[in-house]
Structures are given as C-alpha cells and as structure tokens.
Amino acid sequence: MIQLPTKLQKHAEELEAADERLTALDDDGLLAAPVDISSLMRNGIVLHEKVKDSQLTISSRESVVVTGDVEVETLEVKGPGGLLVLGDLVVKSAELHSSVLVLGNCEVADRLVGHGEPHTLTVLGEVQGGRFEMKDQFIMQFLGGGKLKSLQDSEGGVDELLELLSGAGSELEIEEADA
C-alpha cells in the first residue's frame, strides 16, 4: 500500500492498481528498474488536472502530478522532482533528466531523450512515436506495448531491455533498434 498525499486520495484506486502491477513485475524480475510511486512523491507534489501548452519545464524539488492528460510541444523534466501522469502524455519532443511515470498512453511525435541513472520513463499504457534514446543508464520501460520508430541505448542494453519487456507481456514493435 502506497502513502498518498491527501490531495491524491480520490485517485487512490488507480494509483494502488498501478503500484500493485509494478511491484508484481519487479518481484518477478521483469522490470529493468523498480518504480516506487511513493518515493516519486517523497519531496511533495505540485498537482494539476491537465496540462496543455507549447512548453512544459519541470525543475522543482517536488514532483508534478497531473491527474489528466499532458499535451505539450516540448517537455523538459530536470528534477530533482519527477513527473507522474495519470492520463496520457502527448509531446513532440522531450528531454528527461528525472523519472517519469505515465499510467496512460504515451505519444512522442519526434524525439525523446532520457539522461542518467537512476532515472526512468515507465509507461503502463501503449507507446507510439519516433526516436527514443537512453543515455548514461537512463531506462525506458514500455509495459503496454506499442510501436516506435527507433530505440537506442548509449550503454548497449536494448536487447536485454526488450527481453524483459517481452517477459512482462509487452508487445513492442521497433523499426530500428540500436543495441
């Protein structure tokens, strides 16, 4: 059971279900990196119902929690707080330097780059999009399947990641994987 701030209590059921799924996958060794929803919110949260804008930059200590959808041209998550989206994430391009958890679907029109350990992008719904790049041990976990134009890892771990995702039940199609 996760500890939720009072302002997220009405979303407890969907957050508990996501936490149970992530915990079960981690217990079975099917996640490349564990995802702890409580620790994502440990430094407090900034709550939004939805975000629709040309640009969203997150650089606060607190995590940003969006209970609906995020639709932006450019997303930059610098941290140390992260981003938790209970709906869908739709972006043209994104730079991630902190962890992002999307309970819905994720659509990236152009390019998404994740930087640095121990940060992750975890999507429980389907993912659709262009180029996805993992740099300096950043990990992307697409648990609902989907289709990507390309997936690259600066550390050369694409094959291992795809094997874990497949074991977790993800049917991910990639036109070009750079192992």
C-alpha positions in Angstrom: 0.0 0.0 0.0 1.4 3.4 -1.0 1.3 6.5 1.1 -0.6 9.2 -0.8 -0.9 12.9 -0.1 -4.4 13.9 0.9 -5.0 15.8 -2.4 -4.5 12.5 -4.3 -6.9 10.3 -2.2 -9.6 10.4 -4.9 -7.1 8.8 -7.2 -6.1 6.1 -4.7 -7.7 3.2 -6.6 -5.9 3.8 -9.9 -2.6 4.5 -8.1 -2.8 1.4 -6.0 -3.6 -0.7 -9.1 -0.5 0.7 -10.8 1.7 0.2 -7.8 0.5 -3.4 -7.4 1.3 -4.1 -11.1 4.7 -2.5 -10.9 5.5 -4.3 -7.6 4.4 -7.7 -9.1 6.6 -7.2 -12.2 9.5 -6.2 -10.1 9.1 -9.2 -7.8 9.1 -11.4 -10.9 12.3 -9.7 -12.1 10.6 -8.3 -15.2 11.5 -4.6 -14.7 14.8 -3.2 -15.7 14.5 -0.7 -12.8 11.9 -0.7 -10.0 9.3 2.1 -9.9 8.2 3.3 -6.5 5.3 5.7 -6.7 5.7 6.8 -3.0 9.3 7.7 -3.5 8.4 9.7 -6.6 6.3 11.9 -4.3 8.6 11.9 -1.3 9.6 15.6 -1.6 6.0 16.8 -2.1 3.8 17.3 -5.1 2.5 20.1 -7.3 -0.9 19.0 -8.6 -2.5 19.8 -12.0 -5.7 18.5 -13.5 -4.3 18.7 -17.0 -1.6 20.5 -18.9 -1.9 21.7 -22.5 0.8 24.2 -23.6 3.6 24.7 -26.1 6.3 24.0 -23.5 6.5 22.5 -20.0 9.7 22.6 -18.0 9.8 20.9 -14.6 12.7 21.8 -12.4 11.3 21.8 -8.9 12.2 19.7 -5.9 8.6 18.5 -5.8 7.2 16.1 -8.3 4.5 17.3 -10.7 1.4 15.1 -10.7 -1.1 15.5 -13.5 -4.4 13.8 -12.9 -5.5 14.1 -16.6 -3.5 14.4 -19.8 -0.3 16.3 -20.7 -0.3 17.7 -24.2 2.8 19.8 -25.0 5.1 20.5 -27.9 8.3 20.4 -25.7 8.7 18.7 -22.4 11.8 19.1 -20.2 12.0 17.4 -16.8 15.1 18.5 -14.9 14.3 17.3 -11.5 15.1 16.5 -8.8 11.3 16.0 -8.7 9.8 13.9 -11.4 6.5 13.7 -13.4 3.6 11.4 -12.7 0.8 11.5 -15.4 -2.4 9.6 -14.6 -3.7 10.2 -18.1 -1.9 10.3 -21.4 1.4 12.0 -22.3 1.5 13.6 -25.8 4.6 15.5 -26.8 6.5 16.5 -29.9 9.9 16.2 -28.1 11.2 15.6 -24.6 14.4 15.8 -22.6 14.2 13.8 -19.3 16.7 14.2 -16.5 14.4 12.8 -13.8 11.9 10.0 -13.6 8.6 10.0 -15.4 5.7 7.6 -14.8 2.7 7.6 -17.2 -0.3 5.5 -16.3 -2.0 6.1 -19.6 -0.6 6.1 -23.1 2.5 8.0 -24.4 2.9 9.5 -27.9 6.1 11.2 -29.0 5.9 12.7 -32.5 9.7 13.4 -32.9 12.2 12.5 -30.2 12.5 11.7 -26.5 15.9 11.5 -24.8 16.4 10.3 -21.2 19.5 11.1 -19.3 21.2 9.5 -16.3 20.8 6.8 -13.7 18.7 6.1 -11.6 16.0 7.8 -13.7 13.4 6.0 -15.7 10.5 6.6 -18.1 7.8 4.0 -17.4 4.6 3.8 -19.4 1.9 1.4 -18.4 -0.3 2.1 -21.5 0.7 2.0 -25.1 3.6 4.0 -26.5 3.7 5.4 -30.1 6.4 7.5 -31.6 9.6 8.5 -33.2 13.1 8.2 -31.8 13.7 7.2 -28.2 17.2 7.5 -26.8 18.5 6.3 -23.4 21.8 7.9 -22.3 24.0 7.3 -19.3 22.0 4.3 -18.0 18.6 6.0 -18.2 16.0 3.2 -18.5 12.7 3.2 -20.5 10.1 0.6 -19.7 7.1 0.4 -22.1 4.8 -2.1 -20.4 1.7 -1.7 -22.6 3.4 -2.4 -25.9 3.1 -0.1 -28.9 5.3 1.0 -31.8 8.5 3.0 -32.0 10.5 4.3 -35.0 13.7 3.7 -33.1 15.1 2.8 -29.7 18.8 3.5 -28.8 20.8 2.9 -25.7 24.2 4.5 -25.2 25.1 1.6 -22.9 24.1 -1.1 -25.5 21.3 -2.7 -23.4 18.4 -2.6 -25.9 18.3 -6.4 -26.5 18.2 -7.1 -22.7 15.5 -4.5 -22.2 13.4 -5.9 -25.0 13.7 -9.3 -23.5 12.4 -8.0 -20.1 9.6 -6.1 -21.7 8.5 -9.2 -23.6 8.6 -11.3 -20.4 6.4 -8.6 -18.8 3.8 -9.1 -21.6 4.7 -6.0 -23.6 4.3 -6.3 -27.4 6.6 -3.6 -28.5 7.4 -3.1 -32.2 10.5 -1.2 -33.1 11.5 -0.3 -36.7 15.2 0.3 -35.7 16.8 -0.9 -32.5 20.4 0.1 -31.8 21.9 -2.4 -29.4 
